[in-house]
Amino acid sequence: MPAAPTLREQIGQLLIVGFRGTAPAECELIARDLREHHLGGVILFDQEMAGGTIDSGLRRRNIVSPDQVRTLLRHLQSHAAIPLLTSIDQEGGRVNRLKPAYGFPPSISHEELGRLDQPAETHRHAAATARTLAELGLNLNLAPVVDLDANPDNPIIKGKGRSFSADPEAVARHAAEFVRAHREHRVLACAKHFPGHGSATGDTHLGLVDVTATWHERELLPFQSLIAAGLCDSIMTAHVFNAKLDPEFPATLSHKIITGILREKLGFDGVITSDDMEMKAIAHHYGLEKSVPAAIAAGLDVLCFGNNLTYDPDIARKAVEILVRAVESGRLTEARIDVSYRRVLALKRQVGLLV
């Protein structure tokens, strides 16, 4: 029988980390982290957001062309003892890392699909996206967005055309087709952003966003519908603060919201992942030492570090060490880590990464 995983090996599987580099020779740091820290996954971006720009605009991050992405992902998988979740935000429309300028097919936004309101058309477009991802070696699309189009002044959901509709039933209908189409191509989907970002007036990339006065319980309905239909591969949290649900912590760090509502009330037992832990809503208010163990204690399984809003070549080691110390101090138990580790492996089995 294979040896039981060490605590550090288990913790590594709970991390999805972004990195710099488009070619294997440029990816020595992430390859090292895959080997030494046993990361569960990586996330790809097309543009470098941290560290300034060059004359031609934002620097290229991980994506140049289809052949280049395929080669890059094969290289990264070769350094992983357990096959990686290879993730990307490919919603369509403005949130679109695989752009036509790099040789990829054009895409359509959730808002445009919702306006058409033809579920078969949503399925067709999502299948085309999933086919592209699968051919590249990407196995986790951080989509669909199931936030409601609840606030015309929302800069990050409405402002970028990311919601299917203001109607929870319509959102659930289109999101279900999006997930089904991805499953046909063995690509995982991730419903986001729980418990709802559509009513927000601010952007959690830039700071703490309070939705107490604007959030409505109907924002839970698309999540509830997808869970009941067995169409949630994974769910991503929002970094929003909602005093109606938790007067102390934003959703990502809230045991009341993640365990109390998503796990216990809605009955979701799959993988819950954070939005980028380096968004200012979390990073500026809590910092790594507080937020990393708090998120796992709240009930999350996977922490995402895009490593792009800010860049830290040592972020993987820091996150692992923080969680090891949290277990050693009694803040978290080994059993708690093991539960999330098993959920991550089950997700990988679902998409054929493990047998």
C-alpha positions as CSV (number, residue, x, y, z in Angstrom):
1,M,0.0,0.0,0.0
2,P,1.2,3.6,-0.7
3,A,2.4,5.5,2.3
4,A,-0.1,7.8,4.0
5,P,0.3,11.4,3.0
6,T,2.1,13.7,5.4
7,L,0.4,16.8,6.8
8,R,2.4,19.0,4.5
9,E,1.4,16.9,1.4
10,Q,-2.2,17.2,2.4
11,I,-2.0,20.9,3.0
12,G,-0.3,21.5,-0.4
13,Q,-3.3,19.9,-2.1
14,L,-5.5,22.7,-0.6
15,L,-3.7,25.4,-2.6
16,I,-4.1,26.8,-6.1
17,V,-1.3,29.2,-7.0
18,G,-0.6,31.6,-9.8
19,F,2.9,32.0,-11.3
20,R,5.0,33.8,-13.8
21,G,6.2,32.3,-17.0
22,T,5.0,31.2,-20.5
23,A,7.6,28.5,-21.2
24,P,9.0,25.7,-19.2
25,A,12.4,27.4,-18.8
26,E,10.7,30.4,-17.2
27,C,8.8,28.3,-14.7
28,E,11.5,27.0,-12.3
29,L,9.9,28.6,-9.2
30,I,6.4,27.1,-9.7
31,A,8.0,23.7,-10.7
32,R,9.9,23.8,-7.4
33,D,6.7,24.6,-5.5
34,L,4.9,21.7,-7.2
35,R,7.7,19.3,-6.1
36,E,8.4,20.7,-2.7
37,H,5.0,21.9,-1.5
38,H,2.8,19.4,-3.3
39,L,0.4,22.1,-4.7
40,G,-3.1,20.9,-5.7
41,G,-3.4,23.2,-8.6
42,V,-2.3,26.3,-10.6
43,I,-4.2,29.2,-12.2
44,L,-3.3,30.8,-15.5
45,F,-3.7,34.5,-16.4
46,D,-3.0,36.2,-19.7
47,Q,-1.8,39.5,-18.3
48,E,0.7,40.5,-15.6
49,M,-1.1,42.8,-13.2
50,A,1.7,43.3,-10.6
51,G,5.0,45.1,-11.1
52,G,4.0,47.7,-13.6
53,T,3.7,47.7,-17.4
54,I,5.9,48.0,-20.4
55,D,5.4,50.3,-23.3
56,S,3.1,48.0,-25.1
57,G,0.8,47.7,-22.1
58,L,0.4,44.9,-19.6
59,R,3.0,42.2,-19.8
60,R,2.1,38.7,-20.9
61,R,1.7,36.3,-18.0
62,N,1.1,32.7,-18.9
63,I,-0.7,32.7,-22.2
64,V,0.7,33.3,-25.7
65,S,-0.9,30.8,-28.0
66,P,-2.7,27.4,-27.9
67,D,0.4,25.3,-28.5
68,Q,2.4,27.3,-25.9
69,V,-0.4,26.7,-23.2
70,R,-0.5,23.0,-24.0
71,T,3.3,22.7,-23.7
72,L,3.3,24.7,-20.5
73,L,0.6,22.6,-18.8
74,R,2.3,19.3,-19.8
75,H,5.5,20.6,-18.2
76,L,3.7,21.6,-15.0
77,Q,1.9,18.3,-14.7
78,S,5.2,16.4,-15.1
79,H,6.4,18.0,-11.8
80,A,3.3,17.0,-9.8
81,A,3.1,13.8,-7.8
82,I,-0.7,14.1,-7.8
83,P,-2.2,15.5,-11.1
84,L,-3.0,19.2,-10.9
85,L,-6.2,21.1,-11.1
86,T,-5.3,23.5,-13.9
87,S,-7.6,26.4,-13.6
88,I,-8.6,29.6,-15.5
89,D,-11.3,32.3,-15.4
90,Q,-12.9,31.7,-18.8
91,E,-16.4,33.1,-18.3
92,G,-16.7,34.7,-21.7
93,G,-17.0,38.3,-22.8
94,R,-14.8,40.6,-20.8
95,V,-13.6,38.0,-18.3
96,N,-11.7,36.0,-20.9
97,R,-8.1,34.9,-20.5
98,L,-8.0,33.0,-23.8
99,K,-8.5,35.9,-26.2
100,P,-8.8,35.8,-30.0
101,A,-5.7,37.9,-30.1
102,Y,-3.8,34.9,-28.9
103,G,-5.3,32.5,-31.4
104,F,-8.4,31.3,-29.4
105,P,-12.0,31.3,-30.5
106,P,-14.2,34.4,-29.6
107,S,-16.5,34.1,-26.6
108,I,-19.8,35.6,-25.4
109,S,-20.6,37.0,-22.0
110,H,-23.1,35.6,-19.5
111,E,-25.1,38.8,-19.9
112,E,-25.4,38.3,-23.7
113,L,-26.4,34.7,-23.2
114,G,-29.0,35.6,-20.6
115,R,-30.4,38.2,-22.9
116,L,-30.9,35.6,-25.6
117,D,-32.4,33.3,-23.0
118,Q,-32.0,30.2,-25.1
119,P,-30.5,27.5,-22.8
120,A,-29.5,25.4,-25.8
121,E,-27.5,28.3,-27.1
122,T,-25.8,28.7,-23.7
123,H,-25.0,25.0,-23.8
124,R,-23.5,25.4,-27.2
125,H,-21.3,28.3,-26.3
126,A,-20.2,26.7,-23.0
127,A,-19.4,23.4,-24.8
128,A,-17.2,25.3,-27.3
129,T,-15.4,26.9,-24.3
130,A,-15.0,23.6,-22.5
131,R,-13.7,21.9,-25.7
132,T,-11.0,24.6,-26.0
133,L,-10.0,24.2,-22.3
134,A,-9.9,20.4,-22.6
135,E,-7.7,20.5,-25.7
136,L,-5.2,22.7,-23.9
137,G,-5.0,20.6,-20.7
138,L,-7.1,22.9,-18.6
139,N,-9.5,21.0,-16.3
140,L,-11.2,23.6,-14.1
141,N,-13.0,26.6,-15.4
142,L,-13.7,29.1,-12.6
143,A,-17.2,29.8,-13.9
144,P,-20.2,30.1,-14.2
145,V,-21.0,33.3,-12.4
146,V,-24.3,32.7,-10.7
147,D,-24.5,36.2,-9.1
148,L,-27.8,38.0,-9.8
149,D,-27.8,41.1,-11.9
150,A,-29.2,42.9,-8.9
151,N,-27.5,46.3,-8.9
152,P,-27.1,48.4,-12.1
153,D,-24.2,50.2,-10.4
154,N,-22.2,47.1,-9.5
155,P,-18.8,47.7,-11.1
156,I,-17.5,44.1,-11.1
157,I,-20.6,42.0,-12.0
158,K,-23.0,44.2,-13.9
159,G,-20.2,46.5,-15.0
160,K,-18.4,43.6,-16.8
161,G,-21.5,41.8,-18.1
162,R,-21.0,38.8,-15.9
163,S,-24.5,37.9,-14.8
164,F,-27.0,35.9,-16.8
165,S,-30.0,37.7,-15.3
166,A,-31.7,39.4,-12.3
167,D,-34.0,36.4,-12.1
168,P,-32.7,33.6,-9.9
169,E,-34.5,30.9,-11.9
170,A,-33.0,32.2,-15.2
171,V,-29.5,32.3,-13.7
172,A,-29.9,28.7,-12.4
173,R,-31.2,27.6,-15.8
174,H,-28.3,28.9,-17.8
175,A,-25.7,28.0,-15.2
176,A,-27.0,24.4,-15.3
177,E,-26.4,24.2,-19.1
178,F,-23.0,25.8,-18.6
179,V,-22.0,23.1,-16.1
180,R,-23.5,20.2,-18.2
181,A,-21.6,21.4,-21.3
182,H,-18.3,21.4,-19.3
183,R,-18.9,18.0,-17.9
184,E,-19.4,16.6,-21.4
185,H,-15.7,17.5,-22.0
186,R,-14.5,16.5,-18.6
187,V,-13.9,20.0,-17.5
188,L,-14.9,21.0,-13.9
189,A,-16.9,24.1,-13.3
190,C,-17.1,26.4,-10.3
191,A,-20.2,28.4,-9.4
192,K,-19.4,31.8,-8.0
193,H,-19.5,34.0,-5.8
194,F,-21.2,32.7,-2.7
195,P,-23.4,34.0,-1.0
196,G,-23.9,36.5,-3.8
197,H,-21.9,39.5,-5.2
198,G,-24.5,40.8,-7.6
199,S,-26.0,43.4,-5.2
200,A,-22.7,44.9,-4.2
201,T,-21.8,48.5,-4.9
202,G,-18.0,48.0,-4.7
203,D,-15.2,45.7,-6.0
204,T,-13.5,43.3,-3.6
205,H,-10.3,43.5,-5.6
206,L,-10.0,47.0,-4.3
207,G,-11.2,46.7,-0.7
208,L,-13.8,45.4,1.7
209,V,-17.3,45.5,0.3
210,D,-20.3,45.6,2.6
211,V,-23.5,44.2,1.1
212,T,-25.6,44.3,4.3
213,A,-28.0,46.9,3.0
214,T,-28.3,45.5,-0.5
215,W,-28.1,41.7,-0.3
216,H,-31.3,39.6,-0.5
217,E,-31.8,35.9,0.3
218,R,-32.9,35.2,-3.2
219,E,-29.2,35.5,-4.2
220,L,-28.8,32.1,-2.6
221,L,-31.4,30.5,-5.0
222,P,-29.1,29.8,-8.0
223,F,-26.6,28.0,-5.7
224,Q,-29.5,26.1,-4.0
225,S,-30.9,25.0,-7.4
226,L,-27.5,23.8,-8.7
227,I,-26.7,21.9,-5.5
228,A,-30.1,20.2,-5.5
229,A,-29.6,19.2,-9.2
230,G,-26.2,17.7,-8.5
231,L,-24.6,20.3,-10.8
232,C,-22.1,21.9,-8.5
233,D,-18.5,20.6,-9.0
234,S,-17.2,23.3,-6.8
235,I,-18.3,26.7,-5.4
236,M,-16.2,29.9,-5.0
237,T,-16.8,32.3,-2.1
238,A,-17.1,36.1,-2.3
239,H,-15.1,38.3,-0.1
240,V,-18.2,40.4,0.8
241,F,-19.2,41.4,4.3
242,N,-22.8,40.9,5.2
243,A,-23.8,41.7,8.8
244,K,-27.2,40.0,8.2
245,L,-25.3,36.7,7.9
246,D,-22.2,37.3,10.0
247,P,-21.6,40.5,11.9
248,E,-17.9,39.8,12.3
249,F,-16.3,38.2,9.2
250,P,-16.6,38.5,5.4
251,A,-18.0,35.4,3.7
252,T,-14.7,33.8,2.8
253,L,-13.7,33.7,6.5
254,S,-17.2,33.1,8.0
255,H,-18.0,29.8,9.6
256,K,-21.6,31.0,9.9
257,I,-21.9,31.5,6.1
258,I,-19.7,28.7,4.7
259,T,-20.5,25.9,7.2
260,G,-23.8,27.2,8.6
261,I,-25.4,28.2,5.3
262,L,-23.6,26.5,2.4
263,R,-22.7,23.2,4.1
264,E,-25.6,22.7,6.6
265,K,-28.5,24.7,5.2
266,L,-27.9,24.1,1.5
267,G,-26.3,20.7,1.9
268,F,-23.2,21.2,-0.2
269,D,-20.4,18.7,0.6
270,G,-18.2,19.3,-2.4
271,V,-15.1,21.5,-2.8
272,I,-15.4,25.2,-1.7
273,T,-12.7,27.4,-3.0
274,S,-11.8,31.0,-2.1
275,D,-11.7,33.9,-4.5
276,D,-8.2,35.2,-4.8
277,M,-6.9,35.6,-1.2
278,E,-4.7,38.5,-2.3
279,M,-7.7,40.7,-3.2
280,K,-7.5,43.8,-1.0
281,A,-10.8,42.9,0.8
282,I,-8.9,40.1,2.5
283,A,-5.2,41.0,2.2
284,H,-5.4,44.6,3.5
285,H,-7.8,43.8,6.3
286,Y,-6.6,40.5,7.6
287,G,-3.3,39.5,6.1
288,L,-2.1,35.9,5.5
289,E,-1.5,34.9,9.1
290,K,-5.1,35.5,10.0
291,S,-6.9,34.9,6.8
292,V,-5.4,31.5,5.7
293,P,-6.3,29.5,8.8
294,A,-9.6,31.4,9.3
295,A,-10.7,30.4,5.8
296,I,-10.1,26.7,6.4
297,A,-11.7,26.9,9.8
298,A,-14.7,28.5,8.2
299,G,-15.1,25.4,6.0
300,L,-13.2,26.2,2.8
301,D,-11.2,23.4,1.1
302,V,-9.1,25.3,-1.4
303,L,-7.3,28.6,-1.1
304,C,-6.6,30.4,-4.3
305,F,-3.5,32.7,-4.5
306,G,-3.6,34.3,-8.0
307,N,-0.2,35.8,-7.2
308,N,-1.0,38.5,-9.7
309,L,-2.6,41.5,-8.0
310,T,0.6,41.4,-6.0
311,Y,3.5,39.0,-6.7
312,D,5.3,36.9,-4.1
313,P,7.6,34.1,-5.4
314,D,7.4,32.5,-1.9
315,I,3.6,32.6,-1.5
316,A,3.2,28.8,-1.6
317,R,5.7,28.1,1.1
318,K,4.3,30.9,3.3
319,A,0.7,29.5,3.0
320,V,1.9,25.9,3.8
321,E,3.9,27.1,6.8
322,I,0.9,29.1,8.1
323,L,-1.4,26.1,8.0
324,V,1.2,23.8,9.5
325,R,1.6,26.2,12.4
326,A,-2.2,26.4,12.7
327,V,-2.3,22.6,13.2
328,E,0.6,22.6,15.6
329,S,-0.9,25.3,17.7
330,G,-4.3,23.6,17.8
331,R,-6.1,26.4,15.7
332,L,-6.9,23.6,13.2
333,T,-6.9,19.9,13.6
334,E,-5.3,17.3,11.3
335,A,-8.7,15.8,10.9
336,R,-10.0,19.2,9.5
337,I,-7.2,19.2,6.9
338,D,-7.9,15.6,6.0
339,V,-11.5,16.3,5.2
340,S,-10.6,19.0,2.7
341,Y,-7.8,16.9,1.3
342,R,-10.2,14.1,0.6
343,R,-12.7,16.4,-1.1
344,V,-10.0,17.7,-3.4
345,L,-9.0,14.2,-4.4
346,A,-12.6,13.3,-5.0
347,L,-12.9,16.3,-7.3
348,K,-9.8,15.2,-9.2
349,R,-11.3,11.7,-9.5
350,Q,-14.5,13.2,-10.9
351,V,-12.7,14.6,-13.8
352,G,-10.4,11.6,-14.4
353,L,-7.2,12.9,-12.9
354,L,-7.1,10.1,-10.4
355,V,-8.6,6.6,-10.5
